[in-house]
Amino acid sequence: MAKTLRIQAKCSDLCYTEFEEFSKDGYVPENIGIGGGDYIELEIDIETGQILNWNTTEDQIIEALK
């Protein structure tokens, strides 16, 4: 069984997200698989270092940061 690290954090509107030339300051971006609003939620596979169940596309990230 894979060991995982689960992270749940509250940003209180102080989240900065950047991808290429796009950036957003304020809330956690919605619909990119890391939570949304004030909350970040991630589950990481310890062995591989990969975020589990994260299938977000570049287009989804760019749209969320507009």
CNS distance restraints for C-alpha pairs under 8 A (distance, minus, plus):
assign (resid   2 and name CA) (resid  45 and name CA) 6.80 0.50 0.50
assign (resid   2 and name CA) (resid  46 and name CA) 7.56 0.50 0.50
assign (resid   2 and name CA) (resid  47 and name CA) 7.42 0.50 0.50
assign (resid   3 and name CA) (resid  45 and name CA) 6.16 0.50 0.50
assign (resid   3 and name CA) (resid  46 and name CA) 5.75 0.50 0.50
assign (resid   3 and name CA) (resid  47 and name CA) 7.28 0.50 0.50
assign (resid   4 and name CA) (resid  43 and name CA) 6.38 0.50 0.50
assign (resid   4 and name CA) (resid  44 and name CA) 5.34 0.50 0.50
assign (resid   4 and name CA) (resid  45 and name CA) 4.58 0.50 0.50
assign (resid   4 and name CA) (resid  46 and name CA) 5.35 0.50 0.50
assign (resid   5 and name CA) (resid  43 and name CA) 5.59 0.50 0.50
assign (resid   5 and name CA) (resid  44 and name CA) 5.06 0.50 0.50
assign (resid   5 and name CA) (resid  45 and name CA) 6.55 0.50 0.50
assign (resid   5 and name CA) (resid  46 and name CA) 6.54 0.50 0.50
assign (resid   6 and name CA) (resid  41 and name CA) 7.50 0.50 0.50
assign (resid   6 and name CA) (resid  42 and name CA) 5.82 0.50 0.50
assign (resid   6 and name CA) (resid  43 and name CA) 4.36 0.50 0.50
assign (resid   6 and name CA) (resid  44 and name CA) 6.38 0.50 0.50
assign (resid   7 and name CA) (resid  40 and name CA) 7.47 0.50 0.50
assign (resid   7 and name CA) (resid  41 and name CA) 5.57 0.50 0.50
assign (resid   7 and name CA) (resid  42 and name CA) 5.12 0.50 0.50
assign (resid   7 and name CA) (resid  43 and name CA) 6.22 0.50 0.50
assign (resid   8 and name CA) (resid  39 and name CA) 7.01 0.50 0.50
assign (resid   8 and name CA) (resid  40 and name CA) 5.60 0.50 0.50
assign (resid   8 and name CA) (resid  41 and name CA) 4.55 0.50 0.50
assign (resid   8 and name CA) (resid  42 and name CA) 6.66 0.50 0.50
assign (resid   9 and name CA) (resid  39 and name CA) 5.59 0.50 0.50
assign (resid   9 and name CA) (resid  40 and name CA) 5.11 0.50 0.50
assign (resid   9 and name CA) (resid  41 and name CA) 6.63 0.50 0.50
assign (resid  10 and name CA) (resid  38 and name CA) 5.38 0.50 0.50
assign (resid  10 and name CA) (resid  39 and name CA) 4.58 0.50 0.50
assign (resid  10 and name CA) (resid  40 and name CA) 6.42 0.50 0.50
assign (resid  11 and name CA) (resid  15 and name CA) 5.87 0.50 0.50
assign (resid  11 and name CA) (resid  27 and name CA) 7.59 0.50 0.50
assign (resid  11 and name CA) (resid  28 and name CA) 7.57 0.50 0.50
assign (resid  11 and name CA) (resid  38 and name CA) 5.11 0.50 0.50
assign (resid  11 and name CA) (resid  39 and name CA) 6.07 0.50 0.50
assign (resid  11 and name CA) (resid  40 and name CA) 7.46 0.50 0.50
assign (resid  12 and name CA) (resid  27 and name CA) 7.64 0.50 0.50
assign (resid  12 and name CA) (resid  38 and name CA) 5.32 0.50 0.50
assign (resid  13 and name CA) (resid  26 and name CA) 4.60 0.50 0.50
assign (resid  13 and name CA) (resid  27 and name CA) 4.74 0.50 0.50
assign (resid  13 and name CA) (resid  28 and name CA) 7.47 0.50 0.50
assign (resid  13 and name CA) (resid  37 and name CA) 7.66 0.50 0.50
assign (resid  13 and name CA) (resid  38 and name CA) 5.87 0.50 0.50
assign (resid  14 and name CA) (resid  25 and name CA) 6.97 0.50 0.50
assign (resid  14 and name CA) (resid  26 and name CA) 5.11 0.50 0.50
assign (resid  14 and name CA) (resid  27 and name CA) 6.64 0.50 0.50
assign (resid  15 and name CA) (resid  24 and name CA) 7.98 0.50 0.50
assign (resid  15 and name CA) (resid  25 and name CA) 5.79 0.50 0.50
assign (resid  15 and name CA) (resid  26 and name CA) 5.10 0.50 0.50
assign (resid  15 and name CA) (resid  27 and name CA) 5.65 0.50 0.50
assign (resid  15 and name CA) (resid  28 and name CA) 5.70 0.50 0.50
assign (resid  16 and name CA) (resid  23 and name CA) 7.31 0.50 0.50
assign (resid  16 and name CA) (resid  24 and name CA) 5.78 0.50 0.50
assign (resid  16 and name CA) (resid  25 and name CA) 4.51 0.50 0.50
assign (resid  16 and name CA) (resid  26 and name CA) 6.42 0.50 0.50
assign (resid  16 and name CA) (resid  27 and name CA) 7.94 0.50 0.50
assign (resid  16 and name CA) (resid  28 and name CA) 7.71 0.50 0.50
assign (resid  17 and name CA) (resid  23 and name CA) 5.49 0.50 0.50
assign (resid  17 and name CA) (resid  24 and name CA) 5.29 0.50 0.50
assign (resid  17 and name CA) (resid  25 and name CA) 6.55 0.50 0.50
assign (resid  17 and name CA) (resid  28 and name CA) 7.69 0.50 0.50
assign (resid  17 and name CA) (resid  29 and name CA) 7.78 0.50 0.50
assign (resid  17 and name CA) (resid  65 and name CA) 7.65 0.50 0.50
assign (resid  18 and name CA) (resid  22 and name CA) 5.82 0.50 0.50
assign (resid  18 and name CA) (resid  23 and name CA) 4.20 0.50 0.50
assign (resid  18 and name CA) (resid  24 and name CA) 6.55 0.50 0.50
assign (resid  18 and name CA) (resid  65 and name CA) 7.86 0.50 0.50
assign (resid  19 and name CA) (resid  23 and name CA) 6.24 0.50 0.50
assign (resid  19 and name CA) (resid  61 and name CA) 7.60 0.50 0.50
assign (resid  19 and name CA) (resid  62 and name CA) 7.44 0.50 0.50
assign (resid  22 and name CA) (resid  62 and name CA) 6.67 0.50 0.50
assign (resid  22 and name CA) (resid  65 and name CA) 6.13 0.50 0.50
assign (resid  22 and name CA) (resid  66 and name CA) 7.08 0.50 0.50
assign (resid  23 and name CA) (resid  65 and name CA) 5.69 0.50 0.50
assign (resid  23 and name CA) (resid  66 and name CA) 7.59 0.50 0.50
assign (resid  24 and name CA) (resid  29 and name CA) 7.93 0.50 0.50
assign (resid  24 and name CA) (resid  65 and name CA) 5.39 0.50 0.50
assign (resid  24 and name CA) (resid  66 and name CA) 7.40 0.50 0.50
assign (resid  27 and name CA) (resid  36 and name CA) 7.11 0.50 0.50
assign (resid  27 and name CA) (resid  37 and name CA) 5.04 0.50 0.50
assign (resid  27 and name CA) (resid  38 and name CA) 5.75 0.50 0.50
assign (resid  28 and name CA) (resid  34 and name CA) 7.96 0.50 0.50
assign (resid  28 and name CA) (resid  35 and name CA) 6.91 0.50 0.50
assign (resid  28 and name CA) (resid  36 and name CA) 4.69 0.50 0.50
assign (resid  28 and name CA) (resid  37 and name CA) 4.96 0.50 0.50
assign (resid  28 and name CA) (resid  38 and name CA) 5.89 0.50 0.50
assign (resid  28 and name CA) (resid  39 and name CA) 6.52 0.50 0.50
assign (resid  28 and name CA) (resid  40 and name CA) 6.84 0.50 0.50
assign (resid  29 and name CA) (resid  34 and name CA) 7.88 0.50 0.50
assign (resid  29 and name CA) (resid  35 and name CA) 7.51 0.50 0.50
assign (resid  29 and name CA) (resid  36 and name CA) 5.31 0.50 0.50
assign (resid  29 and name CA) (resid  37 and name CA) 6.74 0.50 0.50
assign (resid  29 and name CA) (resid  64 and name CA) 5.71 0.50 0.50
assign (resid  29 and name CA) (resid  65 and name CA) 6.82 0.50 0.50
assign (resid  30 and name CA) (resid  34 and name CA) 7.83 0.50 0.50
assign (resid  30 and name CA) (resid  35 and name CA) 6.62 0.50 0.50
assign (resid  30 and name CA) (resid  36 and name CA) 4.49 0.50 0.50
assign (resid  30 and name CA) (resid  37 and name CA) 6.78 0.50 0.50
assign (resid  30 and name CA) (resid  64 and name CA) 6.39 0.50 0.50
assign (resid  31 and name CA) (resid  35 and name CA) 7.65 0.50 0.50
assign (resid  31 and name CA) (resid  36 and name CA) 7.27 0.50 0.50
assign (resid  31 and name CA) (resid  60 and name CA) 7.27 0.50 0.50
assign (resid  31 and name CA) (resid  64 and name CA) 7.04 0.50 0.50
assign (resid  32 and name CA) (resid  56 and name CA) 5.54 0.50 0.50
assign (resid  32 and name CA) (resid  60 and name CA) 6.36 0.50 0.50
assign (resid  32 and name CA) (resid  61 and name CA) 5.98 0.50 0.50
assign (resid  32 and name CA) (resid  64 and name CA) 7.24 0.50 0.50
assign (resid  33 and name CA) (resid  53 and name CA) 7.91 0.50 0.50
assign (resid  33 and name CA) (resid  54 and name CA) 5.80 0.50 0.50
assign (resid  33 and name CA) (resid  55 and name CA) 7.39 0.50 0.50
assign (resid  33 and name CA) (resid  56 and name CA) 6.48 0.50 0.50
assign (resid  34 and name CA) (resid  40 and name CA) 5.53 0.50 0.50
assign (resid  34 and name CA) (resid  41 and name CA) 5.36 0.50 0.50
assign (resid  34 and name CA) (resid  42 and name CA) 5.87 0.50 0.50
assign (resid  34 and name CA) (resid  54 and name CA) 7.96 0.50 0.50
assign (resid  35 and name CA) (resid  39 and name CA) 5.58 0.50 0.50
assign (resid  35 and name CA) (resid  40 and name CA) 4.56 0.50 0.50
assign (resid  35 and name CA) (resid  41 and name CA) 4.96 0.50 0.50
assign (resid  35 and name CA) (resid  42 and name CA) 7.57 0.50 0.50
assign (resid  36 and name CA) (resid  40 and name CA) 6.36 0.50 0.50
assign (resid  42 and name CA) (resid  51 and name CA) 6.69 0.50 0.50
assign (resid  42 and name CA) (resid  52 and name CA) 7.58 0.50 0.50
assign (resid  43 and name CA) (resid  51 and name CA) 5.72 0.50 0.50
assign (resid  43 and name CA) (resid  52 and name CA) 5.55 0.50 0.50
assign (resid  44 and name CA) (resid  49 and name CA) 6.12 0.50 0.50
assign (resid  44 and name CA) (resid  50 and name CA) 5.56 0.50 0.50
assign (resid  44 and name CA) (resid  51 and name CA) 4.38 0.50 0.50
assign (resid  44 and name CA) (resid  52 and name CA) 5.60 0.50 0.50
assign (resid  45 and name CA) (resid  49 and name CA) 5.37 0.50 0.50
assign (resid  45 and name CA) (resid  50 and name CA) 5.46 0.50 0.50
assign (resid  45 and name CA) (resid  51 and name CA) 6.37 0.50 0.50
assign (resid  45 and name CA) (resid  52 and name CA) 6.45 0.50 0.50
assign (resid  46 and name CA) (resid  50 and name CA) 7.63 0.50 0.50
assign (resid  56 and name CA) (resid  60 and name CA) 6.35 0.50 0.50
assign (resid  56 and name CA) (resid  61 and name CA) 7.12 0.50 0.50
assign (resid  57 and name CA) (resid  61 and name CA) 6.46 0.50 0.50
assign (resid  58 and name CA) (resid  62 and name CA) 6.20 0.50 0.50
assign (resid  59 and name CA) (resid  63 and name CA) 6.10 0.50 0.50
assign (resid  60 and name CA) (resid  64 and name CA) 6.17 0.50 0.50
assign (resid  61 and name CA) (resid  65 and name CA) 6.33 0.50 0.50
assign (resid  62 and name CA) (resid  66 and name CA) 6.37 0.50 0.50
